[in-house]
Amino acid sequence: MADFFRFSARTVSACYVLFSLLVLVSFATPLGYAWREYVEEDRLRILHADSSRLESVFNERGIAGLQQAIETQVGPRVNGAEDIIYLEDASHRRLAGNLSSWPPDVRPGSGEGRYSIDVDGKATRILARHLVLDRRYQLLVAQDIDKYRLLENLFLYGLGSAAAVIILLGAAGGLVVRRSLLAKVKDINSAASAIMQGDFSHRLPYRGGEDELAILVATENRMLAQIEQLMEGVRNVSNAIAHDLRTPLAELRSRLEELSLTRPDRERTYAEIEGAIGDVDRVIAIFNALLRLAEIDTGARRSGFVPTDVATIVDDVAEFYLPLAESRQRALSAGGQRPLFLKGDPLLLTQAIGNLVDNALKYSPEGGQVEVTCGRRTDGTICVGVVDNGPGIPAHELPKVQERFYRCDASRGTPGMGLGLSVVASVARLHGGRLVLHNLNPGLKAELLLPIAIVKEV
C-alpha cells in the first residue's frame, strides 16, 4: 500500500481521478439536496391546496357535491393519474375516488406522510394527507411521487456516467503520462549510465521548454558541468602536487644519497643538511597551503570574522613588504580612503593582500613600481587594488590563473607553487567577494572586491 503513494504516473492519475470525483460529488450533493427540498415543498403545497379545496367543497355542497368534485377531478381509475383521492363513509364503504379500497398501509388518523401502496399490482410511492369530515367520512388525498423518479434516475445515471468518464480519462491520461515519463526517464538513465562509467562530458538530453522535467534536466546538466570542472580540477591538482613534490623530494633524496656515499667533511655535511631542511620546508609549505585553502573553502574561518579596517591592513602590508621592495630595487607605495571597515578575518585579508603585493614585486622589472590602493565604490563595495608594470598575464591565461597550482608560461622560472592567487580568490569568496585581474599592457591590475552588504550578513 505504501508503494501506491509514491510519486509516479499511477499516483498522479489516481489523485486526478479522486480529485475530479470529489469535485463532482461536491457539485452534485447540494444540487440533489436542493432538488429534493424544492420538490418536497412543492408537493406539500399542492397536497394542502387540494385537500383544503375538497374540504371547502364538502362544507359548502355536502357529501354529494364532494363526490361530484372528486369524480370530476380524478375519475374512477388511478392508472396514469398524478392525483390520488379516496373517500369512504364510517362503514368503510367507498363513495368516490380512483382507488378501489382504503390502502392498508395508511392508517386512518395518521395525518400526512409517505407511503407505498399497491395500484393495479404495482407498488407506487405516494405523499398522502388524511382528513376526517364531519366525523363520518374519511378523505385521503395523495400524490404519486414516482413521477419524479425518472428525473432522479436520469440525474443519477448522468452522475454515474460522468464518474465513469472521469475514471476512464484518468486511466488513459495516466497511461499516456506514464509512457511519456518512461520515455524521458529512459533517455536520462542512458545518459546517467554513460556518466557513471566515467564520461563526465556527457549531458542529459535537453530539448528546451519550461516544463518541470526540462527545468530539472537543465539543472542537472549545470550540476554535471560543475562536477566535470571539479573533477578536472582534482586531476590537475593531483598532477600539480605530484610535479611540485617530486622536485624537492628528488633533491632531498639526492642530497641524502650523496652524503651517504661520499661521507664529506662536517662543514659540507651541515650545508647539505640545511639544503635538505629547505627541501622539506618546501614540501611542508605546499601541504600547509592546501590545508589553508581547504579550511577557507569550507567556511570554517567565518567564525573569526570581526570588524576590520581594510585600510589599516593595506598600510601594514605595504610597510612589511617595503624592505623587500627596496632590496629588489622596486618602488612600493600605498594610499586610499581611510577608514574602510567591514566584518571579516583580518589574518586572511592580510595574507590575501600580501600575496597580491608579493606577486607584483616578483614579476615587476628592476626599477619598476608597485602601487597599492584601497577605496569604497559608489555601490558600497570595498576595492583593494594592486598595480604593477610587469609583463602582465596573457589574455587566454587570465581565467586559469586563479586555479590551484596553475602557473603561467612566463612564471615557470620563478620560485612558487601556483597557489598564491588561489588563496586570494578563496579569501575573496569567503568574504562574499571576488578577485578580478586586468591587463594594463604593460602591467597587471589585481582588484580584491569585498561587498559590504554580503559580508555583514555573515
DRENTI-934766 format. One record per residue (C-alpha): residue number from 1; residue in one letter; chain; x, y, z. Coordinates in steps of 0.2 Angstrom, whole numbers. Layout:
# DRENTI-934766
R    n  res  chain      X      Y      Z
R  NUM    A      A      X      Y      Z
...
# end
This chain:
# DRENTI-934766
R    n  res  chain      X      Y      Z
R    1    M      A      0      0      0
R    2    A      A     14     12      4
R    3    D      A     21     10    -14
R    4    F      A      5     16    -21
R    5    F      A      8     33    -13
R    6    R      A     25     35    -20
R    7    F      A     26     48    -34
R    8    S      A     23     40    -51
R    9    A      A     11     42    -66
R   10    R      A     -1     30    -57
R   11    T      A     -1     40    -42
R   12    V      A     -4     56    -52
R   13    S      A    -18     48    -62
R   14    A      A    -26     41    -46
R   15    C      A    -25     58    -37
R   16    Y      A    -33     67    -53
R   17    V      A    -47     54    -53
R   18    L      A    -51     56    -34
R   19    F      A    -50     75    -35
R   20    S      A    -62     75    -50
R   21    L      A    -74     63    -42
R   22    L      A    -73     74    -26
R   23    V      A    -77     90    -37
R   24    L      A    -91     80    -45
R   25    V      A    -99     74    -28
R   26    S      A    -97     92    -21
R   27    F      A   -107     99    -35
R   28    A      A   -120     85    -36
R   29    T      A   -123     84    -17
R   30    P      A   -130    101    -14
R   31    L      A   -139    101    -31
R   32    G      A   -148     84    -26
R   33    Y      A   -152     91     -9
R   34    A      A   -159    107    -17
R   35    W      A   -169     97    -29
R   36    R      A   -177     86    -16
R   37    E      A   -181    101     -4
R   38    Y      A   -189    111    -18
R   39    V      A   -199     96    -25
R   40    E      A   -204     91     -7
R   41    E      A   -210    109     -3
R   42    D      A   -220    110    -20
R   43    R      A   -228     93    -16
R   44    L      A   -234     98      1
R   45    R      A   -240    114     -5
R   46    I      A   -251    106    -19
R   47    L      A   -257     92     -7
R   48    H      A   -263    105      6
R   49    A      A   -271    116     -8
R   50    D      A   -280    101    -15
R   51    S      A   -286     94      2
R   52    S      A   -291    112      8
R   53    R      A   -301    114     -8
R   54    L      A   -310     97     -6
R   55    E      A   -314    101     12
R   56    S      A   -321    118      7
R   57    V      A   -332    109     -6
R   58    F      A   -339     97      7
R   59    N      A   -343    112     19
R   60    E      A   -352    121      5
R   61    R      A   -360    107     -5
R   62    G      A   -361     92      6
R   63    I      A   -356     75      3
R   64    A      A   -365     74    -14
R   65    G      A   -355     89    -20
R   66    L      A   -339     82    -14
R   67    Q      A   -342     66    -23
R   68    Q      A   -345     75    -39
R   69    A      A   -330     86    -37
R   70    I      A   -319     70    -34
R   71    E      A   -326     61    -49
R   72    T      A   -323     77    -60
R   73    Q      A   -305     79    -54
R   74    V      A   -298     61    -55
R   75    G      A   -311     49    -62
R   76    P      A   -314     31    -57
R   77    R      A   -296     25    -61
R   78    V      A   -279     29    -54
R   79    N      A   -269     22    -68
R   80    G      A   -259     37    -76
R   81    A      A   -266     50    -64
R   82    E      A   -255     61    -54
R   83    D      A   -268     64    -40
R   84    I      A   -275     50    -30
R   85    I      A   -291     53    -20
R   86    Y      A   -302     41    -10
R   87    L      A   -317     45      0
R   88    E      A   -327     32     11
R   89    D      A   -340     33     25
R   90    A      A   -340     27     43
R   91    S      A   -344      9     37
R   92    H      A   -329      9     26
R   93    R      A   -339     10     10
R   94    R      A   -331     18     -5
R   95    L      A   -340     34    -10
R   96    A      A   -328     41    -23
R   97    G      A   -311     42    -29
R   98    N      A   -299     32    -40
R   99    L      A   -294     19    -28
R  100    S      A   -304      3    -25
R  101    S      A   -301      2     -7
R  102    W      A   -293     11      8
R  103    P      A   -274      7      7
R  104    P      A   -270     -5     21
R  105    D      A   -253      4     24
R  106    V      A   -262     21     28
R  107    R      A   -269     21     45
R  108    P      A   -284     32     47
R  109    G      A   -280     47     58
R  110    S      A   -261     47     54
R  111    G      A   -261     64     46
R  112    E      A   -249     66     32
R  113    G      A   -234     56     27
R  114    R      A   -225     45     14
R  115    Y      A   -232     28     10
R  116    S      A   -231     14     -3
R  117    I      A   -247      7     -9
R  118    D      A   -252     -6    -22
R  119    V      A   -260      1    -38
R  120    D      A   -266    -12    -51
R  121    G      A   -252    -24    -44
R  122    K      A   -239    -11    -45
R  123    A      A   -230     -3    -30
R  124    T      A   -232     16    -30
R  125    R      A   -225     29    -18
R  126    I      A   -237     42    -13
R  127    L      A   -237     58     -2
R  128    A      A   -254     57      7
R  129    R      A   -264     68     19
R  130    H      A   -279     61     29
R  131    L      A   -294     71     33
R  132    V      A   -309     67     44
R  133    L      A   -325     76     38
R  134    D      A   -340     78     49
R  135    R      A   -333     63     59
R  136    R      A   -342     52     47
R  137    Y      A   -331     52     31
R  138    Q      A   -313     48     28
R  139    L      A   -305     58     15
R  140    L      A   -287     53      8
R  141    V      A   -279     65     -4
R  142    A      A   -262     59    -11
R  143    Q      A   -249     62    -25
R  144    D      A   -240     50    -35
R  145    I      A   -222     54    -31
R  146    D      A   -215     41    -43
R  147    K      A   -217     53    -57
R  148    Y      A   -201     62    -52
R  149    R      A   -192     46    -51
R  150    L      A   -187     46    -69
R  151    L      A   -179     63    -67
R  152    E      A   -170     57    -51
R  153    N      A   -164     42    -60
R  154    L      A   -158     52    -75
R  155    F      A   -149     63    -63
R  156    L      A   -141     48    -55
R  157    Y      A   -137     40    -72
R  158    G      A   -129     56    -78
R  159    L      A   -119     57    -62
R  160    G      A   -113     39    -64
R  161    S      A   -109     42    -82
R  162    A      A    -98     57    -78
R  163    A      A    -89     47    -64
R  164    A      A    -86     33    -77
R  165    V      A    -79     45    -90
R  166    I      A    -68     53    -77
R  167    I      A    -61     36    -72
R  168    L      A    -58     31    -90
R  169    L      A    -50     48    -94
R  170    G      A    -39     47    -79
R  171    A      A    -34     29    -83
R  172    A      A    -30     34   -101
R  173    G      A    -21     50    -96
R  174    G      A    -11     41    -83
R  175    L      A     -6     28    -96
R  176    V      A     -1     42   -108
R  177    V      A      9     52    -95
R  178    R      A     17     36    -89
R  179    R      A     23     31   -106
R  180    S      A     29     49   -109
R  181    L      A     38     49    -92
R  182    L      A     46     32    -95
R  183    A      A     52     38   -112
R  184    K      A     61     53   -105
R  185    V      A     67     44    -90
R  186    K      A     75     31   -101
R  187    D      A     84     44   -110
R  188    I      A     90     51    -93
R  189    N      A     95     34    -87
R  190    S      A    105     31   -103
R  191    A      A    114     47   -101
R  192    A      A    117     44    -82
R  193    S      A    124     27    -86
R  194    A      A    137     35    -98
R  195    I      A    141     47    -84
R  196    M      A    143     33    -71
R  197    Q      A    155     25    -82
R  198    G      A    167     40    -81
R  199    D      A    161     51    -96
R  200    F      A    159     67    -86
R  201    S      A    157     77   -103
R  202    H      A    141     68   -106
R  203    R      A    125     78   -103
R  204    L      A    107     73   -101
R  205    P      A     96     76   -116
R  206    Y      A     88     93   -116
R  207    R      A     75     98   -128
R  208    G      A     71    115   -121
R  209    G      A     54    121   -114
R  210    E      A     48    127    -97
R  211    D      A     40    110    -91
R  212    E      A     46    103    -74
R  213    L      A     57     89    -82
R  214    A      A     66    102    -94
R  215    I      A     70    113    -79
R  216    L      A     76     98    -69
R  217    V      A     87     92    -84
R  218    A      A     94    109    -86
R  219    T      A     98    110    -68
R  220    E      A    106     93    -68
R  221    N      A    117     97    -83
R  222    R      A    123    113    -74
R  223    M      A    127    102    -59
R  224    L      A    136     89    -71
R  225    A      A    146    104    -79
R  226    Q      A    151    109    -61
R  227    I      A    156     91    -57
R  228    E      A    166     89    -73
R  229    Q      A    175    105    -68
R  230    L      A    178    100    -51
R  231    M      A    185     83    -57
R  232    E      A    196     91    -69
R  233    G      A    202    102    -55
R  234    V      A    206     87    -44
R  235    R      A    215     79    -58
R  236    N      A    225     95    -62
R  237    V      A    229     97    -43
R  238    S      A    234     79    -41
R  239    N      A    246     81    -56
R  240    A      A    252     98    -50
R  241    I      A    255     91    -32
R  242    A      A    265     76    -39
R  243    H      A    275     88    -50
R  244    D      A    279    101    -36
R  245    L      A    283     87    -23
R  246    R      A    294     77    -35
R  247    T      A    307     91    -37
R  248    P      A    310     94    -18
R  249    L      A    309     76    -14
R  250    A      A    321     71    -28
R  251    E      A    333     85    -22
R  252    L      A    331     78     -4
R  253    R      A    335     60     -9
R  254    S      A    350     66    -19
R  255    R      A    357     76     -5
R  256    L      A    355     61      7
R  257    E      A    361     49     -5
R  258    E      A    377     59     -9
R  259    L      A    380     61     10
R  260    S      A    378     43     12
R  261    L      A    391     38     -2
R  262    T      A    404     52     -1
R  263    R      A    404     55     18
R  264    P      A    410     73     16
R  265    D      A    418     84     29
R  266    R      A    407     92     43
R  267    E      A    406    109     35
R  268    R      A    399    102     19
R  269    T      A    388     89     28
R  270    Y      A    380    104     38
R  271    A      A    377    113     22
R  272    E      A    369     98     14
R  273    I      A    358     96     29
R  274    E      A    352    114     28
R  275    G      A    348    111     10
R  276    A      A    338     96     14
R  277    I      A    329    106     28
R  278    G      A    324    118     14
R  279    D      A    318    105      3
R  280    V      A    307     98     17
R  281    D      A    301    116     21
R  282    R      A    295    117      3
R  283    V      A    285    101      4
R  284    I      A    278    107     21
R  285    A      A    273    124     13
R  286    I      A    264    115     -1
R  287    F      A    253    105     12
R  288    N      A    251    120     23
R  289    A      A    244    130      8
R  290    L      A    232    116      3
R  291    L      A    226    114     21
R  292    R      A    224    133     22
R  293    L      A    214    133      6
R  294    A      A    203    118     12
R  295    E      A    199    127     28
R  296    I      A    195    143     19
R  297    D      A    184    134      6
R  298    T      A    174    125     20
R  299    G      A    170    142     28
R  300    A      A    177    137     44
R  301    R      A    186    154     46
R  302    R      A    169    163     46
R  303    S      A    169    161     65
R  304    G      A    184    173     66
R  305    F      A    175    187     57
R  306    V      A    177    204     67
R  307    P      A    176    222     62
R  308    T      A    191    225     52
R  309    D      A    199    241     44
R  310    V      A    205    236     27
R  311    A      A    215    252     25
R  312    T      A    225    248     40
R  313    I      A    229    231     33
R  314    V      A    234    239     17
R  315    D      A    246    250     26
R  316    D      A    253    236     37
R  317    V      A    256    225     22
R  318    A      A    265    239     12
R  319    E      A    276    243     27
R  320    F      A    280    224     29
R  321    Y      A    285    222     10
R  322    L      A    294    239      9
R  323    P      A    311    232     14
R  324    L      A    309    218      1
R  325    A      A    304    230    -12
R  326    E      A    319    241     -9
R  327    S      A    331    226     -9
R  328    R      A    324    221    -26
R  329    Q      A    325    239    -32
R  330    R      A    306    241    -34
R  331    A      A    296    256    -28
R  332    L      A    281    252    -17
R  333    S      A    268    264    -12
R  334    A      A    251    263     -3
R  335    G      A    236    275     -2
R  336    G      A    217    277     -2
R  337    Q      A    202    281      8
R  338    R      A    203    278     27
R  339    P      A    195    270     37
R  340    L      A    187    256     27
R  341    F      A    178    245     40
R  342    L      A    170    228     36
R  343    K      A    167    212     45
R  344    G      A    180    199     41
R  345    D      A    195    189     45
R  346    P      A    210    201     47
R  347    L      A    223    187     46
R  348    L      A    216    180     29
R  349    L      A    214    198     22
R  350    T      A    232    202     27
R  351    Q      A    238    186     18
R  352    A      A    227    189      3
R  353    I      A    233    207      0
R  354    G      A    251    201      5
R  355    N      A    250    188     -9
R  356    L      A    245    201    -22
R  357    V      A    259    213    -17
R  358    D      A    272    198    -17
R  359    N      A    267    193    -34
R  360    A      A    268    211    -40
R  361    L      A    285    213    -33
R  362    K      A    291    196    -40
R  363    Y      A    285    200    -58
R  364    S      A    289    218    -60
R  365    P      A    305    223    -68
R  366    E      A    320    230    -59
R  367    G      A    317    249    -56
R  368    G      A    298    245    -58
R  369    Q      A    284    252    -47
R  370    V      A    270    243    -37
R  371    E      A    255    254    -31
R  372    V      A    243    248    -18
R  373    T      A    226    257    -16
R  374    C      A    210    255     -7
R  375    G      A    193    264     -8
R  376    R      A    175    262     -7
R  377    R      A    165    262    -24
R  378    T      A    148    270    -27
R  379    D      A    139    254    -23
R  380    G      A    147    252     -6
R  381    T      A    160    239    -12
R  382    I      A    177    240     -4
R  383    C      A    191    238    -18
R  384    V      A    209    234    -14
R  385    G      A    219    237    -30
R  386    V      A    237    231    -33
R  387    V      A    245    238    -49
R  388    D      A    262    234    -56
R  389    N      A    271    237    -73
R  390    G      A    277    220    -76
R  391    P      A    274    209    -91
R  392    G      A    256    205    -86
R  393    I      A    246    189    -90
R  394    P      A    241    183   -107
R  395    A      A    223    185   -110
R  396    H      A    220    167   -114
R  397    E      A    228    163    -97
R  398    L      A    218    176    -86
R  399    P      A    203    164    -82
R  400    K      A    215    150    -77
R  401    V      A    227    159    -65
R  402    Q      A    216    158    -50
R  403    E      A    216    139    -52
R  404    R      A    227    129    -39
R  405    F      A    244    125    -45
R  406    Y      A    242    134    -61
R  407    R      A    257    144    -67
R  408    C      A    259    154    -82
R  409    D      A    272    151    -95
R  410    A      A    281    167    -90
R  411    S      A    282    161    -72
R  412    R      A    290    144    -75
R  413    G      A    307    150    -70
R  414    T      A    302    160    -54
R  415    P      A    300    151    -37
R  416    G      A    282    147    -31
R  417    M      A    269    134    -30
R  418    G      A    255    142    -40
R  419    L      A    244    144    -25
R  420    G      A    245    162    -22
R  421    L      A    231    169    -32
R  422    S      A    221    153    -27
R  423    V      A    222    158     -9
R  424    V      A    217    176    -14
R  425    A      A    202    170    -24
R  426    S      A    196    159     -9
R  427    V      A    198    173      4
R  428    A      A    188    184     -8
R  429    R      A    174    171     -9
R  430    L      A    174    168      9
R  431    H      A    170    186     12
R  432    G      A    157    186     -2
R  433    G      A    168    195    -14
R  434    R      A    179    191    -29
R  435    L      A    196    193    -37
R  436    V      A    197    202    -54
R  437    L      A    213    204    -65
R  438    H      A    215    217    -78
R  439    N      A    230    218    -91
R  440    L      A    236    235    -92
R  441    N      A    249    232   -107
R  442    P      A    261    233    -99
R  443    G      A    257    228    -81
R  444    L      A    244    220    -72
R  445    K      A    230    227    -60
R  446    A      A    223    215    -47
R  447    E      A    207    220    -38
R  448    L      A    201    212    -22
R  449    L      A    182    216    -21
R  450    L      A    173    214     -5
R  451    P      A    154    219     -5
R  452    I      A    149    226     12
R  453    A      A    131    220     11
R  454    I      A    135    202      9
R  455    V      A    149    202     22
R  456    K      A    138    210     35
R  457    E      A    125    195     34
R  458    V      A    139    183     39
# end
